[in-house]
Amino acid sequence: MWKAFKRWWKYTVMRTNRAIDDRADPKIQLEQAIQESQEQHRRLKEQAANVIANQKQAEMRLNRSMEEYERLNANARQAVLMADEAQRSGDETKTREYTAAAESFANRLISLESEVEQGKTMVLQASQAAEQAKAAVSTNASALQKKLAERQKLLSQLDQAKMQEQMNTAMAQLSEAVGEDVPTFNEIRDKIEARYAKAKSSAELTEASVESNMLEIEQASRNVEAQARLSQIREQLGLAPPPGQAEGQAAVGTASASGGELNASTEPAAEKVGETEAEAEAQPAPAPQNQATS
């Protein structure tokens, strides 16, 4: 039961943290991270200051011990000299007193020498720890300065990301329905393109129809000219045109004279064709033998 509760509690905590991260503002989270880095740097500086203070105290104790050692050494030398002078002067009492004082100074020097050695060791260790603390503070200060400089870059990137997201949303809305009563941009474009294509095809069909009519008129004009030329040739040869051809030429000549669509070169040929038809109607048709002979 307890194991299941622990698993449920860890799951709930993880889910809550994930929900907070999803809804949290990156700008606020960045400021929190910077503040935490600054707080860590402050604590590191305090620790480094304590280490350096220990070094300074060790150096001060060592200096005092060295001064005490020098003073005791000098006193011991002076006591030995005074004891030697008292012995040469024959003063046994002074000799014993100075000798005892010299021995006391010597004992103190021996104990002080061990203290000086320990002090030197402690100062060396404290110096090494102080150098390491200074290096750690310098490294952490550089990292903090780098984070502070990078914060401005990250804030700028965050603003650009927000602007890009807004632009993406606006561009996505251009291809979606703006509202229920308003058509989309794609629908309007398709409608305009369909209307343009229909108008273009109608214009092409109209141009094709006009061109076909012009071709028919040109063909009719060439046929009329050809019939007129054949009539001239038959007239020069003294031949009468066939009855069916004479009627068709007369109809063509009448249409060209009334409509005014033929040019000036075809009008004389049409008049001659009309005169030839009139003569053919007045005269009887030639016999088949004569036509064969011709």
C-alpha positions as CSV (number, residue, x, y, z in Angstrom):
1,M,0.0,0.0,0.0
2,W,2.8,2.4,0.9
3,K,4.7,1.6,-2.3
4,A,1.6,2.3,-4.4
5,F,1.1,5.6,-2.6
6,K,4.6,6.6,-3.3
7,R,4.3,5.8,-7.0
8,W,1.0,7.8,-7.1
9,W,2.6,10.7,-5.4
10,K,5.6,10.8,-7.7
11,Y,3.3,10.6,-10.7
12,T,1.2,13.5,-9.4
13,V,4.2,15.6,-8.7
14,M,5.6,14.9,-12.2
15,R,2.2,15.7,-13.8
16,T,1.9,18.9,-11.9
17,N,5.4,20.0,-12.9
18,R,4.7,19.2,-16.5
19,A,1.5,21.3,-16.4
20,I,3.3,24.2,-14.8
21,D,6.1,24.0,-17.4
22,D,3.5,24.0,-20.3
23,R,1.7,27.0,-18.9
24,A,4.6,29.0,-17.6
25,D,5.9,32.1,-19.3
26,P,9.5,31.5,-20.7
27,K,10.4,35.1,-19.9
28,I,9.6,34.6,-16.2
29,Q,11.4,31.2,-16.1
30,L,14.4,32.9,-17.6
31,E,14.4,35.6,-15.0
32,Q,14.1,32.9,-12.3
33,A,17.1,31.0,-13.7
34,I,19.2,34.2,-13.7
35,Q,18.2,35.0,-10.2
36,E,19.1,31.5,-9.0
37,S,22.5,31.8,-10.8
38,Q,23.2,35.1,-9.1
39,E,22.2,33.6,-5.7
40,Q,24.6,30.7,-6.3
41,H,27.4,33.1,-7.2
42,R,26.7,35.1,-4.0
43,R,26.9,32.0,-1.8
44,L,30.1,30.9,-3.6
45,K,31.7,34.3,-3.0
46,E,30.8,34.0,0.7
47,Q,32.4,30.6,0.9
48,A,35.5,31.8,-0.9
49,A,35.7,34.8,1.4
50,N,35.6,32.4,4.4
51,V,38.4,30.3,2.9
52,I,40.5,33.3,2.2
53,A,39.8,34.6,5.7
54,N,41.1,31.3,7.2
55,Q,44.2,31.7,5.1
56,K,44.8,35.2,6.5
57,Q,44.2,34.0,10.0
58,A,46.7,31.1,9.6
59,E,49.3,33.5,8.2
60,M,48.7,35.9,11.1
61,R,49.1,33.0,13.6
62,L,52.3,31.8,11.9
63,N,53.7,35.3,12.0
64,R,53.0,35.6,15.7
65,S,54.6,32.2,16.3
66,M,57.6,33.2,14.3
67,E,58.0,36.5,16.2
68,E,57.6,34.5,19.5
69,Y,60.2,32.1,18.3
70,E,62.7,34.8,17.5
71,R,62.1,36.5,20.9
72,L,62.5,33.2,22.8
73,N,65.6,32.4,20.8
74,A,67.1,35.8,21.7
75,N,66.2,35.4,25.4
76,A,67.7,31.9,25.5
77,R,70.9,33.2,24.0
78,Q,71.0,36.0,26.5
79,A,70.4,33.7,29.4
80,V,73.2,31.4,28.3
81,L,75.6,34.3,28.0
82,M,74.6,35.7,31.4
83,A,75.0,32.2,33.0
84,D,78.5,31.9,31.4
85,E,79.5,35.3,32.8
86,A,78.2,34.4,36.3
87,Q,80.1,31.2,36.2
88,R,83.4,33.0,35.2
89,S,82.8,35.5,38.0
90,G,82.3,32.6,40.5
91,D,78.7,33.5,41.3
92,E,77.1,30.1,41.7
93,T,73.6,31.4,42.5
94,K,73.4,33.6,39.5
95,T,74.8,30.8,37.4
96,R,72.1,28.4,38.5
97,E,69.4,31.0,38.0
98,Y,70.5,32.0,34.5
99,T,71.0,28.3,33.5
100,A,67.5,27.4,34.7
101,A,66.1,30.4,32.7
102,A,68.0,29.3,29.6
103,E,66.7,25.8,29.9
104,S,63.1,27.2,30.3
105,F,63.6,29.2,27.1
106,A,65.0,26.2,25.3
107,N,62.0,24.1,26.2
108,R,59.6,26.8,25.0
109,L,61.6,27.1,21.8
110,I,61.2,23.3,21.2
111,S,57.4,23.4,21.6
112,L,57.2,26.6,19.6
113,E,59.2,25.0,16.7
114,S,56.5,22.3,16.4
115,E,53.8,25.0,16.4
116,V,55.6,26.9,13.7
117,E,55.9,23.8,11.5
118,Q,52.2,23.1,12.0
119,G,51.4,26.7,11.2
120,K,53.4,26.6,8.0
121,T,51.5,23.5,6.9
122,M,48.2,25.1,7.7
123,V,49.2,28.2,5.8
124,L,50.2,26.2,2.8
125,Q,46.9,24.3,2.8
126,A,44.9,27.5,3.4
127,S,46.7,29.2,0.5
128,Q,45.9,26.3,-1.9
129,A,42.3,26.4,-0.8
130,A,42.1,30.1,-1.2
131,E,43.5,29.9,-4.7
132,Q,41.0,27.2,-5.6
133,A,38.2,29.4,-4.2
134,K,39.4,32.4,-6.2
135,A,39.5,30.3,-9.3
136,A,36.0,29.0,-8.7
137,V,34.6,32.5,-8.1
138,S,36.3,33.7,-11.3
139,T,34.9,30.8,-13.3
140,N,31.4,31.2,-11.9
141,A,31.6,35.0,-12.5
142,S,32.4,34.4,-16.2
143,A,29.6,31.9,-16.5
144,L,27.2,34.3,-14.9
145,Q,28.3,37.1,-17.2
146,K,27.8,34.8,-20.1
147,K,24.3,33.9,-18.9
148,L,23.4,37.6,-18.5
149,A,24.6,38.3,-22.0
150,E,22.7,35.3,-23.4
151,R,19.6,36.4,-21.6
152,Q,19.2,39.4,-23.9
153,K,19.6,37.1,-26.9
154,L,17.0,34.6,-25.6
155,L,14.6,37.4,-24.9
156,S,15.0,38.7,-28.4
157,Q,14.5,35.2,-29.8
158,L,11.4,34.8,-27.7
159,D,9.9,38.0,-29.0
160,Q,10.7,36.9,-32.6
161,A,9.1,33.5,-31.9
162,K,5.9,35.2,-30.6
163,M,5.8,37.4,-33.7
164,Q,6.4,34.5,-36.0
165,E,3.6,32.5,-34.3
166,Q,1.2,35.4,-34.8
167,M,2.2,35.7,-38.5
168,N,1.7,31.9,-38.9
169,T,-1.8,32.2,-37.4
170,A,-2.7,35.1,-39.7
171,M,-1.4,33.3,-42.8
172,A,-3.4,30.2,-41.8
173,Q,-6.5,32.2,-41.4
174,L,-6.1,33.5,-45.0
175,S,-6.7,30.0,-46.4
176,E,-9.5,29.2,-44.0
177,A,-13.1,30.5,-43.8
178,V,-13.3,34.0,-42.4
179,G,-17.0,33.6,-41.4
180,E,-20.2,31.9,-42.3
181,D,-21.4,34.6,-44.7
182,V,-18.0,35.5,-46.2
183,P,-16.3,33.4,-48.9
184,T,-12.7,32.3,-48.6
185,F,-9.9,33.8,-50.5
186,N,-9.5,30.5,-52.5
187,E,-13.1,30.4,-53.4
188,I,-13.0,34.0,-54.7
189,R,-9.9,33.3,-56.7
190,D,-11.4,30.2,-58.3
191,K,-14.5,32.1,-59.2
192,I,-12.6,34.9,-60.9
193,E,-10.3,32.5,-62.8
194,A,-13.4,30.5,-64.0
195,R,-15.0,33.8,-65.2
196,Y,-11.9,34.9,-67.0
197,A,-11.4,31.5,-68.7
198,K,-15.1,31.6,-69.9
199,A,-14.7,35.1,-71.3
200,K,-11.4,34.2,-73.0
201,S,-13.0,31.1,-74.7
202,S,-16.0,33.1,-75.9
203,A,-13.6,35.7,-77.4
204,E,-11.7,32.9,-79.2
205,L,-14.9,31.5,-80.6
206,T,-16.0,34.9,-81.8
207,E,-12.7,35.5,-83.5
208,A,-12.9,32.1,-85.1
209,S,-16.5,32.8,-86.4
210,V,-15.4,36.2,-87.9
211,E,-12.4,34.6,-89.6
212,S,-14.6,31.9,-91.1
213,N,-17.0,34.5,-92.5
214,M,-14.2,36.4,-94.0
215,L,-12.8,33.3,-95.6
216,E,-16.2,32.5,-97.1
217,I,-16.5,36.0,-98.5
218,E,-13.0,35.8,-100.0
219,Q,-13.8,32.4,-101.5
220,A,-17.0,33.7,-103.0
221,S,-15.2,36.7,-104.5
222,R,-12.6,34.4,-106.1
223,N,-15.4,32.2,-107.5
224,V,-17.1,35.2,-109.1
225,E,-13.9,36.4,-110.6
226,A,-13.2,32.9,-112.0
227,Q,-16.7,32.7,-113.6
228,A,-16.3,36.1,-115.1
229,R,-13.0,35.2,-116.6
230,L,-14.4,32.0,-118.1
231,S,-17.3,34.0,-119.6
232,Q,-14.8,36.4,-121.2
233,I,-12.8,33.5,-122.7
234,R,-16.0,31.9,-124.1
235,E,-17.1,35.3,-125.5
236,Q,-13.8,35.7,-127.2
237,L,-14.1,32.2,-128.7
238,G,-17.6,32.8,-129.7
239,L,-19.0,30.1,-127.6
240,A,-22.2,30.3,-125.7
241,P,-22.2,29.4,-122.0
242,P,-24.2,26.3,-120.8
243,P,-27.8,27.1,-119.7
244,G,-27.2,26.2,-116.0
245,Q,-24.0,28.2,-115.9
246,A,-25.5,31.2,-117.5
247,E,-28.3,31.3,-114.9
248,G,-25.8,31.0,-112.0
249,Q,-23.6,33.8,-113.5
250,A,-26.7,36.0,-113.9
251,A,-27.7,35.5,-110.3
252,V,-24.1,36.2,-109.1
253,G,-23.9,39.3,-111.3
254,T,-27.2,40.6,-109.9
255,A,-26.1,40.0,-106.3
256,S,-22.8,41.6,-106.8
257,A,-24.3,44.7,-108.5
258,S,-27.0,45.2,-105.8
259,G,-24.8,44.5,-102.8
260,G,-21.7,46.4,-103.9
261,E,-19.4,43.8,-102.3
262,L,-17.4,43.0,-105.4
263,N,-14.6,45.2,-106.7
264,A,-14.5,47.4,-109.8
265,S,-12.6,44.8,-111.9
266,T,-15.5,42.2,-111.7
267,E,-18.3,44.6,-112.6
268,P,-17.6,44.7,-116.4
269,A,-17.4,40.9,-116.5
270,A,-20.8,40.6,-114.8
271,E,-22.4,43.0,-117.4
272,K,-21.0,40.9,-120.2
273,V,-22.3,37.8,-118.6
274,G,-25.7,39.4,-118.5
275,E,-25.6,40.4,-122.1
276,T,-24.5,36.9,-123.1
277,E,-27.4,35.4,-121.2
278,A,-29.9,37.7,-122.9
279,E,-28.6,36.8,-126.4
280,A,-28.8,33.1,-125.5
281,E,-32.4,33.5,-124.5
282,A,-33.3,35.3,-127.7
283,Q,-31.6,32.8,-130.0
284,P,-32.6,29.2,-130.3
285,A,-30.3,26.6,-128.8
286,P,-27.8,25.1,-131.2
287,A,-28.1,21.6,-132.4
288,P,-26.1,18.9,-130.6
289,Q,-24.1,18.1,-133.9
290,N,-22.9,21.7,-134.1
291,Q,-21.7,21.7,-130.6
292,A,-19.9,18.5,-131.1
293,T,-18.3,20.0,-134.3
294,S,-17.3,23.1,-132.3
